[in-house]
Amino acid sequence: MTVNVEWKTASGEHTGLVADGTFLLDAARRHGVELPTECGGRGECDTCAVVVEAGAALLSAPTEAERVRLGAERLAAGERLACQAKAEREGDLSLRPVPPVAREETTEETARDFKEEFKRLPLRKKLATLAGLEAEMAYETLVRAVDLPFEIMGKGLDLLAGRGRKLSQSDRTRRQPAPPQPTPSADGDPGSEGPAI
């Protein structure tokens, strides 16, 4: 069985067939549609989200990752994670990527934007930007170097306190008086306290 997939992107429409059981992310790659995948397609982000405009019944049921990443509201609006949703039934499917403004920018996109902006800067501003970045890194390194001994000391004190609590508990247990033992009765029954009246 095959599924006819139509992708509506900013660069135009892409269509093609895929076999049933194909993940939407794989279908996008086969049809030349670029979908960002911050987590590498493991369902740990929402960057590959798509809107199902037609054919939602052809897809697999939402996964737990989709319920966590997209939530009930986005799922109800027809969004799915391309790395999680599979085309499972024959028919026509119409999809469009969720625009970047509707989701968080990926690290890759942020880095690309910074590189493009940096290229356009004059030399003096490039040098100032690099000096600023270097100063920030030096500050973070200094803060980390100052905080590290305190973190290590705190962990050491936590270990010592835990050991002290264990020793104190075992000392208290050892010092507790033994529970009273029943006294044997005249008839030889160790459970009875004495003759019944």
Secondary structure, DSSP 4 states (H G I P E B T S, - for coil): -EEEEEEEETTEEEEEEEETTEEHHHHHHHTT-----TTSSSSSSSTTEEEEEE-GGGBPPPPHHHHHHHHHHHHHTTEEETTT-EE-SSEEEEEEEPPGGGSPPPHHHHHHHHHHHHHHS-HHHHHHHHHHHHHHHHHHHHHHHHHHHHHHHHHHHHHHHHHHHHHHHHHHHHHSPPPPPPPP-TTS-TT--S---
